Amino acid sequence: MSEQAFLVLAALAGEPTHGYGVVQAVAELSKGRVALRVGTLYGVLDRLAADGLVELDREEAHEGRLRRYYRLTNDGERVLAHEAQRLAENARVATERLRQRGLRPATGGVA
């Protein structure tokens, strides 16, 4: 799973969110490392929807434009939980290997 897809799922874990809200949430969750463009976002959402991980929740008119709100499906929740656990385990293994070499992994971002 790509980092972008993982962060989109994480952004939708709280409540149904419209596209621009997802873009903002991804930027916040990644501390600015991942800046999704709108075209990229909808490509990711389309793939996640095709996989049954997200679905359209509702559409609302806002300032003359239609806002589409997306939400996680039950499968999306399970996949996000599994992926989060997998990534945490990978990070734990890498951190342990670095410590064995006497190195201290960076905390809080890119070194």
ChimeraX commands (.cxc) that place a marker at each C-alpha (Angstrom):
marker #1 position 0.00,0.00,0.00 radius 0.5
marker #1 position 1.36,3.41,-0.92 radius 0.5
marker #1 position 1.98,6.04,1.74 radius 0.5
marker #1 position -0.61,8.25,0.05 radius 0.5
marker #1 position -3.28,5.54,0.20 radius 0.5
marker #1 position -2.44,4.78,3.83 radius 0.5
marker #1 position -2.72,8.45,4.79 radius 0.5
marker #1 position -6.02,8.86,2.90 radius 0.5
marker #1 position -7.44,5.90,4.82 radius 0.5
marker #1 position -6.13,7.39,8.07 radius 0.5
marker #1 position -7.69,10.75,7.19 radius 0.5
marker #1 position -11.06,9.07,6.69 radius 0.5
marker #1 position -10.84,7.04,9.90 radius 0.5
marker #1 position -12.55,9.72,11.97 radius 0.5
marker #1 position -15.61,10.72,10.02 radius 0.5
marker #1 position -16.80,11.18,6.44 radius 0.5
marker #1 position -14.74,13.93,4.82 radius 0.5
marker #1 position -14.84,15.83,1.53 radius 0.5
marker #1 position -11.91,15.85,-0.87 radius 0.5
marker #1 position -10.32,19.12,0.23 radius 0.5
marker #1 position -10.68,18.03,3.86 radius 0.5
marker #1 position -8.81,14.83,3.03 radius 0.5
marker #1 position -6.01,16.85,1.39 radius 0.5
marker #1 position -5.71,18.99,4.54 radius 0.5
marker #1 position -5.83,15.99,6.87 radius 0.5
marker #1 position -3.12,14.16,4.92 radius 0.5
marker #1 position -0.87,17.22,5.13 radius 0.5
marker #1 position -1.50,17.44,8.87 radius 0.5
marker #1 position -1.05,13.72,9.54 radius 0.5
marker #1 position 2.21,13.67,7.59 radius 0.5
marker #1 position 3.43,16.91,9.18 radius 0.5
marker #1 position 3.62,18.43,5.71 radius 0.5
marker #1 position 5.71,15.65,4.12 radius 0.5
marker #1 position 2.86,14.55,1.84 radius 0.5
marker #1 position 1.04,17.23,-0.13 radius 0.5
marker #1 position -1.67,15.61,-2.24 radius 0.5
marker #1 position -2.77,17.35,-5.39 radius 0.5
marker #1 position -6.47,17.12,-6.15 radius 0.5
marker #1 position -5.92,14.92,-9.20 radius 0.5
marker #1 position -3.74,12.56,-7.20 radius 0.5
marker #1 position -6.28,12.44,-4.38 radius 0.5
marker #1 position -9.13,11.41,-6.65 radius 0.5
marker #1 position -6.96,8.77,-8.31 radius 0.5
marker #1 position -6.19,7.32,-4.86 radius 0.5
marker #1 position -9.86,7.54,-3.82 radius 0.5
marker #1 position -10.93,5.79,-7.05 radius 0.5
marker #1 position -8.49,2.93,-6.43 radius 0.5
marker #1 position -9.53,2.61,-2.78 radius 0.5
marker #1 position -13.21,2.62,-3.80 radius 0.5
marker #1 position -12.55,-0.05,-6.46 radius 0.5
marker #1 position -10.94,-2.15,-3.72 radius 0.5
marker #1 position -13.98,-1.65,-1.48 radius 0.5
marker #1 position -12.06,0.29,1.17 radius 0.5
marker #1 position -13.84,3.65,0.84 radius 0.5
marker #1 position -17.21,4.69,-0.48 radius 0.5
marker #1 position -19.17,7.81,-1.20 radius 0.5
marker #1 position -21.03,8.88,1.94 radius 0.5
marker #1 position -23.00,11.82,0.56 radius 0.5
marker #1 position -22.92,14.83,-1.73 radius 0.5
marker #1 position -23.69,18.37,-0.59 radius 0.5
marker #1 position -23.86,21.69,-2.40 radius 0.5
marker #1 position -21.38,24.20,-0.98 radius 0.5
marker #1 position -20.88,27.68,-2.45 radius 0.5
marker #1 position -22.25,26.55,-5.79 radius 0.5
marker #1 position -20.09,23.43,-5.95 radius 0.5
marker #1 position -20.86,19.84,-5.20 radius 0.5
marker #1 position -18.84,18.39,-2.33 radius 0.5
marker #1 position -18.47,14.64,-2.19 radius 0.5
marker #1 position -17.92,13.15,1.24 radius 0.5
marker #1 position -16.12,9.82,1.51 radius 0.5
marker #1 position -15.98,7.33,4.35 radius 0.5
marker #1 position -14.17,4.13,5.22 radius 0.5
marker #1 position -15.98,0.86,4.71 radius 0.5
marker #1 position -15.69,-1.93,7.27 radius 0.5
marker #1 position -13.05,-3.52,5.02 radius 0.5
marker #1 position -11.25,-0.16,4.90 radius 0.5
marker #1 position -11.12,-0.04,8.69 radius 0.5
marker #1 position -9.71,-3.58,8.85 radius 0.5
marker #1 position -7.12,-2.88,6.15 radius 0.5
marker #1 position -6.04,0.37,7.83 radius 0.5
marker #1 position -5.66,-1.38,11.20 radius 0.5
marker #1 position -3.65,-4.20,9.61 radius 0.5
marker #1 position -1.43,-1.81,7.67 radius 0.5
marker #1 position -0.81,0.36,10.76 radius 0.5
marker #1 position 0.23,-2.74,12.71 radius 0.5
marker #1 position 2.48,-3.91,9.87 radius 0.5
marker #1 position 4.20,-0.53,9.61 radius 0.5
marker #1 position 4.65,-0.32,13.40 radius 0.5
marker #1 position 6.27,-3.77,13.42 radius 0.5
marker #1 position 8.58,-2.80,10.55 radius 0.5
marker #1 position 9.57,0.37,12.41 radius 0.5
marker #1 position 10.22,-1.64,15.58 radius 0.5
marker #1 position 12.47,-4.07,13.70 radius 0.5
marker #1 position 14.41,-1.26,11.99 radius 0.5
marker #1 position 14.82,0.63,15.28 radius 0.5
marker #1 position 16.13,-2.48,17.01 radius 0.5
marker #1 position 18.63,-3.13,14.20 radius 0.5
marker #1 position 19.87,0.45,14.41 radius 0.5
marker #1 position 20.28,0.21,18.18 radius 0.5
marker #1 position 22.27,-3.02,17.77 radius 0.5
marker #1 position 24.71,-1.03,15.65 radius 0.5
marker #1 position 24.90,1.69,18.28 radius 0.5
marker #1 position 22.83,4.14,16.26 radius 0.5
marker #1 position 19.91,6.11,17.53 radius 0.5
marker #1 position 17.00,6.50,15.12 radius 0.5
marker #1 position 15.84,10.05,14.45 radius 0.5
marker #1 position 12.70,11.10,16.23 radius 0.5
marker #1 position 10.22,13.57,14.82 radius 0.5
marker #1 position 11.10,13.50,11.15 radius 0.5
marker #1 position 13.82,13.20,8.59 radius 0.5
marker #1 position 17.37,13.34,9.86 radius 0.5
marker link #1:1,2 radius 0.2
marker link #1:2,3 radius 0.2
marker link #1:3,4 radius 0.2
marker link #1:4,5 radius 0.2
marker link #1:5,6 radius 0.2
marker link #1:6,7 radius 0.2
marker link #1:7,8 radius 0.2
marker link #1:8,9 radius 0.2
marker link #1:9,10 radius 0.2
marker link #1:10,11 radius 0.2
marker link #1:11,12 radius 0.2
marker link #1:12,13 radius 0.2
marker link #1:13,14 radius 0.2
marker link #1:14,15 radius 0.2
marker link #1:15,16 radius 0.2
marker link #1:16,17 radius 0.2
marker link #1:17,18 radius 0.2
marker link #1:18,19 radius 0.2
marker link #1:19,20 radius 0.2
marker link #1:20,21 radius 0.2
marker link #1:21,22 radius 0.2
marker link #1:22,23 radius 0.2
marker link #1:23,24 radius 0.2
marker link #1:24,25 radius 0.2
marker link #1:25,26 radius 0.2
marker link #1:26,27 radius 0.2
marker link #1:27,28 radius 0.2
marker link #1:28,29 radius 0.2
marker link #1:29,30 radius 0.2
marker link #1:30,31 radius 0.2
marker link #1:31,32 radius 0.2
marker link #1:32,33 radius 0.2
marker link #1:33,34 radius 0.2
marker link #1:34,35 radius 0.2
marker link #1:35,36 radius 0.2
marker link #1:36,37 radius 0.2
marker link #1:37,38 radius 0.2
marker link #1:38,39 radius 0.2
marker link #1:39,40 radius 0.2
marker link #1:40,41 radius 0.2
marker link #1:41,42 radius 0.2
marker link #1:42,43 radius 0.2
marker link #1:43,44 radius 0.2
marker link #1:44,45 radius 0.2
marker link #1:45,46 radius 0.2
marker link #1:46,47 radius 0.2
marker link #1:47,48 radius 0.2
marker link #1:48,49 radius 0.2
marker link #1:49,50 radius 0.2
marker link #1:50,51 radius 0.2
marker link #1:51,52 radius 0.2
marker link #1:52,53 radius 0.2
marker link #1:53,54 radius 0.2
marker link #1:54,55 radius 0.2
marker link #1:55,56 radius 0.2
marker link #1:56,57 radius 0.2
marker link #1:57,58 radius 0.2
marker link #1:58,59 radius 0.2
marker link #1:59,60 radius 0.2
marker link #1:60,61 radius 0.2
marker link #1:61,62 radius 0.2
marker link #1:62,63 radius 0.2
marker link #1:63,64 radius 0.2
marker link #1:64,65 radius 0.2
marker link #1:65,66 radius 0.2
marker link #1:66,67 radius 0.2
marker link #1:67,68 radius 0.2
marker link #1:68,69 radius 0.2
marker link #1:69,70 radius 0.2
marker link #1:70,71 radius 0.2
marker link #1:71,72 radius 0.2
marker link #1:72,73 radius 0.2
marker link #1:73,74 radius 0.2
marker link #1:74,75 radius 0.2
marker link #1:75,76 radius 0.2
marker link #1:76,77 radius 0.2
marker link #1:77,78 radius 0.2
marker link #1:78,79 radius 0.2
marker link #1:79,80 radius 0.2
marker link #1:80,81 radius 0.2
marker link #1:81,82 radius 0.2
marker link #1:82,83 radius 0.2
marker link #1:83,84 radius 0.2
marker link #1:84,85 radius 0.2
marker link #1:85,86 radius 0.2
marker link #1:86,87 radius 0.2
marker link #1:87,88 radius 0.2
marker link #1:88,89 radius 0.2
marker link #1:89,90 radius 0.2
marker link #1:90,91 radius 0.2
marker link #1:91,92 radius 0.2
marker link #1:92,93 radius 0.2
marker link #1:93,94 radius 0.2
marker link #1:94,95 radius 0.2
marker link #1:95,96 radius 0.2
marker link #1:96,97 radius 0.2
marker link #1:97,98 radius 0.2
marker link #1:98,99 radius 0.2
marker link #1:99,100 radius 0.2
marker link #1:100,101 radius 0.2
marker link #1:101,102 radius 0.2
marker link #1:102,103 radius 0.2
marker link #1:103,104 radius 0.2
marker link #1:104,105 radius 0.2
marker link #1:105,106 radius 0.2
marker link #1:106,107 radius 0.2
marker link #1:107,108 radius 0.2
marker link #1:108,109 radius 0.2
marker link #1:109,110 radius 0.2
marker link #1:110,111 radius 0.2
view
